[in-house]
Amino acid sequence: MYRTSGVLNIAQGEMATFGTYIAYVLSSTATPALFGAGLAAILPFTPWPMWLSILVAMAISAVFGAALELLVFRRLRNRPPQVVTSATVGLFLLINGITAQWWFAIPRDVTSVFPDQPDDYIGIGGARFRFTYLGVLLVVVGLLVALELVLNRTRLGLAFRAVAQSREHAELVGIRSDHVVAVGWALAAAIGTLIGGLVAPRLLLTPTMMVTIVVYALAAALLGGLDSSVGVVLGGLAIGVVTTMLAGYVEPLGPDLSVVVALVVLLIVLLVRPTGLFGAKQVERA
């Protein structure tokens, strides 16, 4: 989304959580206590398998993301970046409040797409690699490869990059920038729902499930560079290794305070190199 529209969407995690709740409703037995159960009751063959529910929820989230761009953020196009970012903070609060109101702050157990029984793992060198973790890793790697191919090998990717460089110049060569940005929001919302559906079985589904993940994600993206896909991946690996190692070997931190490490990294990057390690430097003219 940042590469297509220049918007740093603080509400990305809440949009993912909302989409994950939709997947949860579609994969659950309709009960009066479950908000949205009426939707699940009228759809044929529900409850659906979790993988199918996630795919349908991704489609719904894509429509929701494109609608947000059309109805809200397109009207803020010419406003300062601080105004647009503030709008995403407001969207964060709105979606979080609606999610908590509809589904309550009750941890919900979500079925994993991958085998997740006690014996579902591969033992290598004394270490246990669970199928669910390996499956998530493979999906994320495949998703990253697909995104890179789309951005660098397709006409849509060329349009994304052109709009990111200069919307005015892109429109001069016939690119419909409004449509391109809307597609960017739709893709970001759909991908967020996919990630939410993959991590929910481990984290338990709550209205605040993605808040901590977004902190880690922002730290990783800023460390690597918001406009560099490779930098973001390397930044994510660096944040993951550093926070895990410090939480394991520095006793005062522990797992619950490992997010503090990500916040410290975030602050240092903003102070020392705001564009990240691999991000393009901004050219400023007097």
GUTI-659126 format. One record per residue (C-alpha): residue in three letters; y, z, x. Coordinates in Angstrom, 3 decimals. Example, Ala and Ser with C-alpha at 12.3 -4.5 7.8 and 13.67 -1.06 7.14 Angstrom:
// residues 2
<site><residuo>Ala</residuo><py>-4.500</py><pz>7.800</pz><px>12.300</px></site>
<site><residuo>Ser</residuo><py>-1.060</py><pz>7.140</pz><px>13.670</px></site>
***
This chain:
// residues 286
<site><residuo>Met</residuo><py>0.000</py><pz>0.000</pz><px>0.000</px></site>
<site><residuo>Tyr</residuo><py>2.370</py><pz>0.823</pz><px>2.834</px></site>
<site><residuo>Arg</residuo><py>1.701</py><pz>-2.500</pz><px>4.537</px></site>
<site><residuo>Thr</residuo><py>2.442</py><pz>-4.477</pz><px>1.364</px></site>
<site><residuo>Ser</residuo><py>5.288</py><pz>-2.537</pz><px>-0.243</px></site>
<site><residuo>Gly</residuo><py>6.558</py><pz>-0.136</pz><px>2.420</px></site>
<site><residuo>Val</residuo><py>5.913</py><pz>2.811</pz><px>0.076</px></site>
<site><residuo>Leu</residuo><py>4.295</py><pz>5.946</pz><px>1.479</px></site>
<site><residuo>Asn</residuo><py>2.552</py><pz>7.089</pz><px>-1.698</px></site>
<site><residuo>Ile</residuo><py>2.251</py><pz>10.881</pz><px>-1.685</px></site>
<site><residuo>Ala</residuo><py>0.391</py><pz>10.665</pz><px>-5.023</px></site>
<site><residuo>Gln</residuo><py>-2.449</py><pz>8.534</pz><px>-3.629</px></site>
<site><residuo>Gly</residuo><py>-4.846</py><pz>11.490</pz><px>-3.603</px></site>
<site><residuo>Glu</residuo><py>-3.998</py><pz>12.521</pz><px>-7.160</px></site>
<site><residuo>Met</residuo><py>-4.552</py><pz>8.966</pz><px>-8.373</px></site>
<site><residuo>Ala</residuo><py>-7.956</py><pz>9.068</pz><px>-6.660</px></site>
<site><residuo>Thr</residuo><py>-8.789</py><pz>12.402</pz><px>-8.303</px></site>
<site><residuo>Phe</residuo><py>-7.829</py><pz>11.084</pz><px>-11.734</px></site>
<site><residuo>Gly</residuo><py>-10.058</py><pz>8.039</pz><px>-11.230</px></site>
<site><residuo>Thr</residuo><py>-12.910</py><pz>10.273</pz><px>-10.078</px></site>
<site><residuo>Tyr</residuo><py>-12.636</py><pz>12.295</pz><px>-13.288</px></site>
<site><residuo>Ile</residuo><py>-12.951</py><pz>9.054</pz><px>-15.253</px></site>
<site><residuo>Ala</residuo><py>-16.142</py><pz>8.271</pz><px>-13.325</px></site>
<site><residuo>Tyr</residuo><py>-17.378</py><pz>11.798</pz><px>-14.014</px></site>
<site><residuo>Val</residuo><py>-16.799</py><pz>11.389</pz><px>-17.766</px></site>
<site><residuo>Leu</residuo><py>-18.643</py><pz>8.069</pz><px>-17.827</px></site>
<site><residuo>Ser</residuo><py>-21.603</py><pz>9.542</pz><px>-15.940</px></site>
<site><residuo>Ser</residuo><py>-21.843</py><pz>12.737</pz><px>-18.021</px></site>
<site><residuo>Thr</residuo><py>-23.310</py><pz>13.509</pz><px>-21.409</px></site>
<site><residuo>Ala</residuo><py>-20.585</py><pz>13.521</pz><px>-24.055</px></site>
<site><residuo>Thr</residuo><py>-19.782</py><pz>17.073</pz><px>-25.178</px></site>
<site><residuo>Pro</residuo><py>-16.866</py><pz>18.461</pz><px>-27.210</px></site>
<site><residuo>Ala</residuo><py>-15.733</py><pz>20.534</pz><px>-24.210</px></site>
<site><residuo>Leu</residuo><py>-15.344</py><pz>17.463</pz><px>-21.974</px></site>
<site><residuo>Phe</residuo><py>-12.006</py><pz>15.725</pz><px>-22.350</px></site>
<site><residuo>Gly</residuo><py>-12.514</py><pz>12.004</pz><px>-22.736</px></site>
<site><residuo>Ala</residuo><py>-16.035</py><pz>12.491</pz><px>-24.054</px></site>
<site><residuo>Gly</residuo><py>-15.079</py><pz>10.342</pz><px>-27.034</px></site>
<site><residuo>Leu</residuo><py>-14.670</py><pz>7.381</pz><px>-24.684</px></site>
<site><residuo>Ala</residuo><py>-18.100</py><pz>8.008</pz><px>-23.202</px></site>
<site><residuo>Ala</residuo><py>-19.600</py><pz>8.367</pz><px>-26.677</px></site>
<site><residuo>Ile</residuo><py>-18.453</py><pz>4.953</pz><px>-27.914</px></site>
<site><residuo>Leu</residuo><py>-19.461</py><pz>3.047</pz><px>-24.781</px></site>
<site><residuo>Pro</residuo><py>-23.012</py><pz>1.686</pz><px>-24.856</px></site>
<site><residuo>Phe</residuo><py>-25.818</py><pz>3.259</pz><px>-22.830</px></site>
<site><residuo>Thr</residuo><py>-23.753</py><pz>6.216</pz><px>-21.614</px></site>
<site><residuo>Pro</residuo><py>-24.086</py><pz>8.295</pz><px>-19.583</px></site>
<site><residuo>Trp</residuo><py>-24.111</py><pz>5.588</pz><px>-16.937</px></site>
<site><residuo>Pro</residuo><py>-25.444</py><pz>5.896</pz><px>-13.375</px></site>
<site><residuo>Met</residuo><py>-22.846</py><pz>7.298</pz><px>-11.010</px></site>
<site><residuo>Trp</residuo><py>-22.499</py><pz>4.051</pz><px>-9.039</px></site>
<site><residuo>Leu</residuo><py>-21.744</py><pz>2.075</pz><px>-12.209</px></site>
<site><residuo>Ser</residuo><py>-19.342</py><pz>4.760</pz><px>-13.429</px></site>
<site><residuo>Ile</residuo><py>-17.440</py><pz>4.580</pz><px>-10.129</px></site>
<site><residuo>Leu</residuo><py>-17.167</py><pz>0.789</pz><px>-10.354</px></site>
<site><residuo>Val</residuo><py>-15.798</py><pz>0.963</pz><px>-13.911</px></site>
<site><residuo>Ala</residuo><py>-13.432</py><pz>3.771</pz><px>-12.912</px></site>
<site><residuo>Met</residuo><py>-12.222</py><pz>1.639</pz><px>-9.985</px></site>
<site><residuo>Ala</residuo><py>-11.352</py><pz>-1.174</pz><px>-12.401</px></site>
<site><residuo>Ile</residuo><py>-9.480</py><pz>1.240</pz><px>-14.681</px></site>
<site><residuo>Ser</residuo><py>-7.661</py><pz>2.733</pz><px>-11.687</px></site>
<site><residuo>Ala</residuo><py>-6.658</py><pz>-0.732</pz><px>-10.482</px></site>
<site><residuo>Val</residuo><py>-5.020</py><pz>-1.454</pz><px>-13.841</px></site>
<site><residuo>Phe</residuo><py>-3.325</py><pz>1.954</pz><px>-13.713</px></site>
<site><residuo>Gly</residuo><py>-2.014</py><pz>1.342</pz><px>-10.186</px></site>
<site><residuo>Ala</residuo><py>-0.630</py><pz>-2.094</pz><px>-11.067</px></site>
<site><residuo>Ala</residuo><py>1.011</py><pz>-0.648</pz><px>-14.190</px></site>
<site><residuo>Leu</residuo><py>2.701</py><pz>2.062</pz><px>-12.129</px></site>
<site><residuo>Glu</residuo><py>4.137</py><pz>-0.540</pz><px>-9.787</px></site>
<site><residuo>Leu</residuo><py>5.340</py><pz>-2.676</pz><px>-12.691</px></site>
<site><residuo>Leu</residuo><py>6.842</py><pz>0.081</pz><px>-14.831</px></site>
<site><residuo>Val</residuo><py>8.159</py><pz>2.519</pz><px>-12.219</px></site>
<site><residuo>Phe</residuo><py>8.309</py><pz>1.401</pz><px>-8.617</px></site>
<site><residuo>Arg</residuo><py>9.442</py><pz>-2.162</pz><px>-9.203</px></site>
<site><residuo>Arg</residuo><py>12.586</py><pz>-0.688</pz><px>-10.758</px></site>
<site><residuo>Leu</residuo><py>13.163</py><pz>1.331</pz><px>-7.579</px></site>
<site><residuo>Arg</residuo><py>12.774</py><pz>-1.645</pz><px>-5.243</px></site>
<site><residuo>Asn</residuo><py>16.345</py><pz>-1.670</pz><px>-3.988</px></site>
<site><residuo>Arg</residuo><py>16.727</py><pz>2.073</pz><px>-3.781</px></site>
<site><residuo>Pro</residuo><py>16.663</py><pz>3.966</pz><px>-0.440</px></site>
<site><residuo>Pro</residuo><py>13.181</py><pz>4.825</pz><px>0.913</px></site>
<site><residuo>Gln</residuo><py>13.850</py><pz>8.529</pz><px>0.317</px></site>
<site><residuo>Val</residuo><py>14.282</py><pz>7.871</pz><px>-3.395</px></site>
<site><residuo>Val</residuo><py>11.003</py><pz>5.946</pz><px>-3.628</px></site>
<site><residuo>Thr</residuo><py>9.096</py><pz>8.629</pz><px>-1.695</px></site>
<site><residuo>Ser</residuo><py>10.601</py><pz>11.288</pz><px>-3.965</px></site>
<site><residuo>Ala</residuo><py>9.350</py><pz>9.300</pz><px>-6.946</px></site>
<site><residuo>Thr</residuo><py>5.807</py><pz>9.419</pz><px>-5.529</px></site>
<site><residuo>Val</residuo><py>6.165</py><pz>13.211</pz><px>-5.182</px></site>
<site><residuo>Gly</residuo><py>7.099</py><pz>13.349</pz><px>-8.851</px></site>
<site><residuo>Leu</residuo><py>4.102</py><pz>11.166</pz><px>-9.655</px></site>
<site><residuo>Phe</residuo><py>1.937</py><pz>13.573</pz><px>-7.634</px></site>
<site><residuo>Leu</residuo><py>3.102</py><pz>16.524</pz><px>-9.745</px></site>
<site><residuo>Leu</residuo><py>2.740</py><pz>14.603</pz><px>-13.008</px></site>
<site><residuo>Ile</residuo><py>-0.821</py><pz>13.374</pz><px>-12.404</px></site>
<site><residuo>Asn</residuo><py>-1.907</py><pz>16.742</pz><px>-11.016</px></site>
<site><residuo>Gly</residuo><py>-0.518</py><pz>18.513</pz><px>-14.069</px></site>
<site><residuo>Ile</residuo><py>-2.166</py><pz>16.094</pz><px>-16.511</px></site>
<site><residuo>Thr</residuo><py>-5.501</py><pz>16.368</pz><px>-14.715</px></site>
<site><residuo>Ala</residuo><py>-5.384</py><pz>20.186</pz><px>-14.747</px></site>
<site><residuo>Gln</residuo><py>-4.370</py><pz>20.197</pz><px>-18.424</px></site>
<site><residuo>Trp</residuo><py>-7.150</py><pz>17.868</pz><px>-19.533</px></site>
<site><residuo>Trp</residuo><py>-10.055</py><pz>18.955</pz><px>-17.353</px></site>
<site><residuo>Phe</residuo><py>-9.008</py><pz>22.473</pz><px>-16.270</px></site>
<site><residuo>Ala</residuo><py>-9.424</py><pz>23.952</pz><px>-12.792</px></site>
<site><residuo>Ile</residuo><py>-13.186</py><pz>24.263</pz><px>-13.170</px></site>
<site><residuo>Pro</residuo><py>-15.271</py><pz>23.032</pz><px>-10.212</px></site>
<site><residuo>Arg</residuo><py>-17.604</py><pz>20.356</pz><px>-11.503</px></site>
<site><residuo>Asp</residuo><py>-20.789</py><pz>19.211</pz><px>-9.842</px></site>
<site><residuo>Val</residuo><py>-20.754</py><pz>15.431</pz><px>-9.426</px></site>
<site><residuo>Thr</residuo><py>-23.924</py><pz>13.440</pz><px>-8.863</px></site>
<site><residuo>Ser</residuo><py>-24.097</py><pz>11.704</pz><px>-5.496</px></site>
<site><residuo>Val</residuo><py>-24.559</py><pz>7.954</pz><px>-5.344</px></site>
<site><residuo>Phe</residuo><py>-27.000</py><pz>8.460</pz><px>-2.453</px></site>
<site><residuo>Pro</residuo><py>-30.165</py><pz>10.605</pz><px>-2.250</px></site>
<site><residuo>Asp</residuo><py>-29.044</py><pz>14.209</pz><px>-1.857</px></site>
<site><residuo>Gln</residuo><py>-32.158</py><pz>16.344</pz><px>-2.066</px></site>
<site><residuo>Pro</residuo><py>-32.950</py><pz>18.936</pz><px>0.644</px></site>
<site><residuo>Asp</residuo><py>-35.464</py><pz>16.595</pz><px>2.320</px></site>
<site><residuo>Asp</residuo><py>-33.208</py><pz>13.514</pz><px>2.228</px></site>
<site><residuo>Tyr</residuo><py>-32.207</py><pz>13.291</pz><px>5.869</px></site>
<site><residuo>Ile</residuo><py>-33.112</py><pz>11.626</pz><px>9.166</px></site>
<site><residuo>Gly</residuo><py>-33.849</py><pz>13.829</pz><px>12.151</px></site>
<site><residuo>Ile</residuo><py>-32.576</py><pz>12.509</pz><px>15.507</px></site>
<site><residuo>Gly</residuo><py>-32.688</py><pz>14.680</pz><px>18.618</px></site>
<site><residuo>Gly</residuo><py>-32.884</py><pz>17.854</pz><px>16.605</px></site>
<site><residuo>Ala</residuo><py>-29.878</py><pz>16.911</pz><px>14.460</px></site>
<site><residuo>Arg</residuo><py>-30.156</py><pz>16.183</pz><px>10.748</px></site>
<site><residuo>Phe</residuo><py>-28.255</py><pz>13.194</pz><px>9.407</px></site>
<site><residuo>Arg</residuo><py>-28.246</py><pz>13.439</pz><px>5.626</px></site>
<site><residuo>Phe</residuo><py>-28.562</py><pz>10.225</pz><px>3.635</px></site>
<site><residuo>Thr</residuo><py>-25.477</py><pz>11.051</pz><px>1.605</px></site>
<site><residuo>Tyr</residuo><py>-23.294</py><pz>11.346</pz><px>4.750</px></site>
<site><residuo>Leu</residuo><py>-24.770</py><pz>8.207</pz><px>6.288</px></site>
<site><residuo>Gly</residuo><py>-24.250</py><pz>6.346</pz><px>3.026</px></site>
<site><residuo>Val</residuo><py>-20.602</py><pz>7.379</pz><px>2.814</px></site>
<site><residuo>Leu</residuo><py>-20.083</py><pz>6.375</pz><px>6.451</px></site>
<site><residuo>Leu</residuo><py>-21.622</py><pz>2.940</pz><px>5.879</px></site>
<site><residuo>Val</residuo><py>-19.514</py><pz>2.360</pz><px>2.761</px></site>
<site><residuo>Val</residuo><py>-16.306</py><pz>3.338</pz><px>4.560</px></site>
<site><residuo>Val</residuo><py>-17.094</py><pz>1.138</pz><px>7.570</px></site>
<site><residuo>Gly</residuo><py>-17.937</py><pz>-1.770</pz><px>5.272</px></site>
<site><residuo>Leu</residuo><py>-14.721</py><pz>-1.181</pz><px>3.351</px></site>
<site><residuo>Leu</residuo><py>-12.646</py><pz>-1.196</pz><px>6.539</px></site>
<site><residuo>Val</residuo><py>-14.265</py><pz>-4.424</pz><px>7.713</px></site>
<site><residuo>Ala</residuo><py>-13.687</py><pz>-6.029</pz><px>4.306</px></site>
<site><residuo>Leu</residuo><py>-10.027</py><pz>-4.988</pz><px>4.308</px></site>
<site><residuo>Glu</residuo><py>-9.497</py><pz>-6.401</pz><px>7.785</px></site>
<site><residuo>Leu</residuo><py>-11.107</py><pz>-9.692</pz><px>6.745</px></site>
<site><residuo>Val</residuo><py>-8.937</py><pz>-9.860</pz><px>3.636</px></site>
<site><residuo>Leu</residuo><py>-5.748</py><pz>-9.059</pz><px>5.560</px></site>
<site><residuo>Asn</residuo><py>-6.385</py><pz>-11.458</pz><px>8.427</px></site>
<site><residuo>Arg</residuo><py>-8.583</py><pz>-14.261</pz><px>7.060</px></site>
<site><residuo>Thr</residuo><py>-7.466</py><pz>-14.946</pz><px>3.495</px></site>
<site><residuo>Arg</residuo><py>-4.416</py><pz>-16.365</pz><px>1.744</px></site>
<site><residuo>Leu</residuo><py>-3.967</py><pz>-13.049</pz><px>-0.052</px></site>
<site><residuo>Gly</residuo><py>-3.922</py><pz>-11.224</pz><px>3.273</px></site>
<site><residuo>Leu</residuo><py>-1.382</py><pz>-13.690</pz><px>4.619</px></site>
<site><residuo>Ala</residuo><py>0.765</py><pz>-13.014</pz><px>1.570</px></site>
<site><residuo>Phe</residuo><py>0.406</py><pz>-9.259</pz><px>2.132</px></site>
<site><residuo>Arg</residuo><py>1.579</py><pz>-9.580</pz><px>5.718</px></site>
<site><residuo>Ala</residuo><py>4.420</py><pz>-11.936</pz><px>4.820</px></site>
<site><residuo>Val</residuo><py>5.749</py><pz>-9.587</pz><px>2.143</px></site>
<site><residuo>Ala</residuo><py>5.433</py><pz>-6.619</pz><px>4.498</px></site>
<site><residuo>Gln</residuo><py>7.483</py><pz>-8.446</pz><px>7.148</px></site>
<site><residuo>Ser</residuo><py>10.209</py><pz>-9.718</pz><px>4.831</px></site>
<site><residuo>Arg</residuo><py>10.056</py><pz>-9.970</pz><px>1.066</px></site>
<site><residuo>Glu</residuo><py>13.041</py><pz>-12.325</pz><px>0.971</px></site>
<site><residuo>His</residuo><py>11.534</py><pz>-14.760</pz><px>3.471</px></site>
<site><residuo>Ala</residuo><py>8.170</py><pz>-14.618</pz><px>1.712</px></site>
<site><residuo>Glu</residuo><py>9.780</py><pz>-15.584</pz><px>-1.579</px></site>
<site><residuo>Leu</residuo><py>11.591</py><pz>-18.488</pz><px>0.093</px></site>
<site><residuo>Val</residuo><py>8.210</py><pz>-20.057</pz><px>0.964</px></site>
<site><residuo>Gly</residuo><py>6.884</py><pz>-19.630</pz><px>-2.566</px></site>
<site><residuo>Ile</residuo><py>5.070</py><pz>-16.277</pz><px>-2.372</px></site>
<site><residuo>Arg</residuo><py>5.427</py><pz>-14.245</pz><px>-5.558</px></site>
<site><residuo>Ser</residuo><py>6.130</py><pz>-10.928</pz><px>-3.891</px></site>
<site><residuo>Asp</residuo><py>6.070</py><pz>-8.907</pz><px>-7.126</px></site>
<site><residuo>His</residuo><py>2.502</py><pz>-10.002</pz><px>-7.802</px></site>
<site><residuo>Val</residuo><py>1.460</py><pz>-9.314</pz><px>-4.215</px></site>
<site><residuo>Val</residuo><py>2.847</py><pz>-5.776</pz><px>-4.283</px></site>
<site><residuo>Ala</residuo><py>1.183</py><pz>-5.110</pz><px>-7.656</px></site>
<site><residuo>Val</residuo><py>-2.150</py><pz>-6.239</pz><px>-6.202</px></site>
<site><residuo>Gly</residuo><py>-1.562</py><pz>-3.865</pz><px>-3.279</px></site>
<site><residuo>Trp</residuo><py>-1.063</py><pz>-0.935</pz><px>-5.650</px></site>
<site><residuo>Ala</residuo><py>-4.129</py><pz>-1.957</pz><px>-7.642</px></site>
<site><residuo>Leu</residuo><py>-6.307</py><pz>-2.157</pz><px>-4.522</px></site>
<site><residuo>Ala</residuo><py>-5.030</py><pz>1.186</pz><px>-3.228</px></site>
<site><residuo>Ala</residuo><py>-5.791</py><pz>2.888</pz><px>-6.546</px></site>
<site><residuo>Ala</residuo><py>-9.272</py><pz>1.367</pz><px>-6.766</px></site>
<site><residuo>Ile</residuo><py>-10.149</py><pz>2.269</pz><px>-3.181</px></site>
<site><residuo>Gly</residuo><py>-8.885</py><pz>5.807</pz><px>-3.744</px></site>
<site><residuo>Thr</residuo><py>-11.202</py><pz>6.186</pz><px>-6.725</px></site>
<site><residuo>Leu</residuo><py>-14.125</py><pz>4.914</pz><px>-4.660</px></site>
<site><residuo>Ile</residuo><py>-13.455</py><pz>7.468</pz><px>-1.921</px></site>
<site><residuo>Gly</residuo><py>-13.003</py><pz>10.231</pz><px>-4.494</px></site>
<site><residuo>Gly</residuo><py>-16.345</py><pz>9.406</pz><px>-6.078</px></site>
<site><residuo>Leu</residuo><py>-18.044</py><pz>9.491</pz><px>-2.675</px></site>
<site><residuo>Val</residuo><py>-16.645</py><pz>12.848</pz><px>-1.507</px></site>
<site><residuo>Ala</residuo><py>-16.702</py><pz>14.697</pz><px>-4.847</px></site>
<site><residuo>Pro</residuo><py>-20.416</py><pz>15.666</pz><px>-4.609</px></site>
<site><residuo>Arg</residuo><py>-19.689</py><pz>17.549</pz><px>-1.384</px></site>
<site><residuo>Leu</residuo><py>-16.303</py><pz>19.047</pz><px>-2.255</px></site>
<site><residuo>Leu</residuo><py>-16.873</py><pz>19.667</pz><px>-5.989</px></site>
<site><residuo>Leu</residuo><py>-14.529</py><pz>17.970</pz><px>-8.428</px></site>
<site><residuo>Thr</residuo><py>-11.315</py><pz>19.897</pz><px>-9.164</px></site>
<site><residuo>Pro</residuo><py>-7.738</py><pz>18.785</pz><px>-9.913</px></site>
<site><residuo>Thr</residuo><py>-6.756</py><pz>19.661</pz><px>-6.319</px></site>
<site><residuo>Met</residuo><py>-9.801</py><pz>18.084</pz><px>-4.650</px></site>
<site><residuo>Met</residuo><py>-7.864</py><pz>15.468</pz><px>-2.678</px></site>
<site><residuo>Val</residuo><py>-4.824</py><pz>17.545</pz><px>-1.655</px></site>
<site><residuo>Thr</residuo><py>-6.276</py><pz>18.697</pz><px>1.668</px></site>
<site><residuo>Ile</residuo><py>-7.788</py><pz>15.266</pz><px>2.323</px></site>
<site><residuo>Val</residuo><py>-4.353</py><pz>13.664</pz><px>1.903</px></site>
<site><residuo>Val</residuo><py>-2.928</py><pz>16.041</pz><px>4.533</px></site>
<site><residuo>Tyr</residuo><py>-5.616</py><pz>14.943</pz><px>6.996</px></site>
<site><residuo>Ala</residuo><py>-5.103</py><pz>11.304</pz><px>5.997</px></site>
<site><residuo>Leu</residuo><py>-1.335</py><pz>11.424</pz><px>6.516</px></site>
<site><residuo>Ala</residuo><py>-1.796</py><pz>13.083</pz><px>9.904</px></site>
<site><residuo>Ala</residuo><py>-4.334</py><pz>10.421</pz><px>10.899</px></site>
<site><residuo>Ala</residuo><py>-2.199</py><pz>7.540</pz><px>9.622</px></site>
<site><residuo>Leu</residuo><py>0.952</py><pz>8.752</pz><px>11.329</px></site>
<site><residuo>Leu</residuo><py>-0.909</py><pz>9.481</pz><px>14.556</px></site>
<site><residuo>Gly</residuo><py>-2.425</py><pz>6.000</pz><px>14.702</px></site>
<site><residuo>Gly</residuo><py>0.488</py><pz>4.127</pz><px>13.121</px></site>
<site><residuo>Leu</residuo><py>0.976</py><pz>3.345</pz><px>9.445</px></site>
<site><residuo>Asp</residuo><py>1.105</py><pz>-0.405</pz><px>10.037</px></site>
<site><residuo>Ser</residuo><py>-1.970</py><pz>-0.539</pz><px>12.302</px></site>
<site><residuo>Ser</residuo><py>-5.404</py><pz>-0.522</pz><px>10.688</px></site>
<site><residuo>Val</residuo><py>-7.126</py><pz>0.067</pz><px>14.033</px></site>
<site><residuo>Gly</residuo><py>-4.671</py><pz>2.844</pz><px>14.835</px></site>
<site><residuo>Val</residuo><py>-5.347</py><pz>4.560</pz><px>11.516</px></site>
<site><residuo>Val</residuo><py>-9.114</py><pz>4.501</pz><px>12.128</px></site>
<site><residuo>Leu</residuo><py>-8.733</py><pz>5.890</pz><px>15.651</px></site>
<site><residuo>Gly</residuo><py>-6.248</py><pz>8.465</pz><px>14.382</px></site>
<site><residuo>Gly</residuo><py>-8.730</py><pz>9.542</pz><px>11.722</px></site>
<site><residuo>Leu</residuo><py>-11.507</py><pz>9.943</pz><px>14.271</px></site>
<site><residuo>Ala</residuo><py>-9.210</py><pz>11.913</pz><px>16.572</px></site>
<site><residuo>Ile</residuo><py>-8.051</py><pz>14.249</pz><px>13.791</px></site>
<site><residuo>Gly</residuo><py>-11.626</py><pz>14.748</pz><px>12.594</px></site>
<site><residuo>Val</residuo><py>-13.000</py><pz>15.595</pz><px>16.039</px></site>
<site><residuo>Val</residuo><py>-10.090</py><pz>17.852</pz><px>17.048</px></site>
<site><residuo>Thr</residuo><py>-9.985</py><pz>19.859</pz><px>13.815</px></site>
<site><residuo>Thr</residuo><py>-13.774</py><pz>20.253</pz><px>13.726</px></site>
<site><residuo>Met</residuo><py>-14.025</py><pz>21.341</pz><px>17.359</px></site>
<site><residuo>Leu</residuo><py>-11.137</py><pz>23.792</pz><px>17.108</px></site>
<site><residuo>Ala</residuo><py>-12.463</py><pz>25.239</pz><px>13.852</px></site>
<site><residuo>Gly</residuo><py>-15.878</py><pz>25.715</pz><px>15.468</px></site>
<site><residuo>Tyr</residuo><py>-14.810</py><pz>27.138</pz><px>18.824</px></site>
<site><residuo>Val</residuo><py>-11.491</py><pz>28.900</pz><px>18.118</px></site>
<site><residuo>Glu</residuo><py>-12.584</py><pz>31.847</pz><px>16.008</px></site>
<site><residuo>Pro</residuo><py>-9.178</py><pz>32.776</pz><px>14.497</px></site>
<site><residuo>Leu</residuo><py>-8.901</py><pz>29.317</pz><px>12.956</px></site>
<site><residuo>Gly</residuo><py>-12.226</py><pz>28.761</pz><px>11.253</px></site>
<site><residuo>Pro</residuo><py>-12.880</py><pz>26.006</pz><px>8.703</px></site>
<site><residuo>Asp</residuo><py>-10.288</py><pz>27.286</pz><px>6.213</px></site>
<site><residuo>Leu</residuo><py>-7.377</py><pz>27.009</pz><px>8.676</px></site>
<site><residuo>Ser</residuo><py>-8.378</py><pz>23.726</pz><px>10.302</px></site>
<site><residuo>Val</residuo><py>-5.808</py><pz>21.974</pz><px>8.107</px></site>
<site><residuo>Val</residuo><py>-3.138</py><pz>23.825</pz><px>10.129</px></site>
<site><residuo>Val</residuo><py>-4.201</py><pz>21.748</pz><px>13.148</px></site>
<site><residuo>Ala</residuo><py>-3.605</py><pz>18.543</pz><px>11.176</px></site>
<site><residuo>Leu</residuo><py>-0.161</py><pz>19.802</pz><px>10.132</px></site>
<site><residuo>Val</residuo><py>0.727</py><pz>20.631</pz><px>13.749</px></site>
<site><residuo>Val</residuo><py>-0.379</py><pz>17.143</pz><px>14.855</px></site>
<site><residuo>Leu</residuo><py>1.676</py><pz>15.670</pz><px>12.003</px></site>
<site><residuo>Leu</residuo><py>4.782</py><pz>17.548</pz><px>13.145</px></site>
<site><residuo>Ile</residuo><py>4.350</py><pz>16.607</pz><px>16.808</px></site>
<site><residuo>Val</residuo><py>3.910</py><pz>12.919</pz><px>16.006</px></site>
<site><residuo>Leu</residuo><py>7.012</py><pz>12.896</pz><px>13.809</px></site>
<site><residuo>Leu</residuo><py>9.029</py><pz>14.519</pz><px>16.591</px></site>
<site><residuo>Val</residuo><py>7.697</py><pz>12.551</pz><px>19.556</px></site>
<site><residuo>Arg</residuo><py>6.617</py><pz>9.128</pz><px>18.259</px></site>
<site><residuo>Pro</residuo><py>7.332</py><pz>8.567</pz><px>14.552</px></site>
<site><residuo>Thr</residuo><py>5.756</py><pz>5.086</pz><px>14.597</px></site>
<site><residuo>Gly</residuo><py>2.416</py><pz>6.443</pz><px>15.866</px></site>
<site><residuo>Leu</residuo><py>0.364</py><pz>5.496</pz><px>18.902</px></site>
<site><residuo>Phe</residuo><py>-0.334</py><pz>1.930</pz><px>17.763</px></site>
<site><residuo>Gly</residuo><py>2.450</py><pz>1.360</pz><px>15.238</px></site>
<site><residuo>Ala</residuo><py>5.090</py><pz>-1.294</pz><px>15.785</px></site>
<site><residuo>Lys</residuo><py>8.392</py><pz>0.018</pz><px>17.014</px></site>
<site><residuo>Gln</residuo><py>11.284</py><pz>-0.452</pz><px>14.664</px></site>
<site><residuo>Val</residuo><py>14.109</py><pz>-2.661</pz><px>15.942</px></site>
<site><residuo>Glu</residuo><py>17.502</py><pz>-1.244</pz><px>15.061</px></site>
<site><residuo>Arg</residuo><py>20.702</py><pz>-3.214</pz><px>15.544</px></site>
<site><residuo>Ala</residuo><py>24.118</py><pz>-1.668</pz><px>15.762</px></site>
***
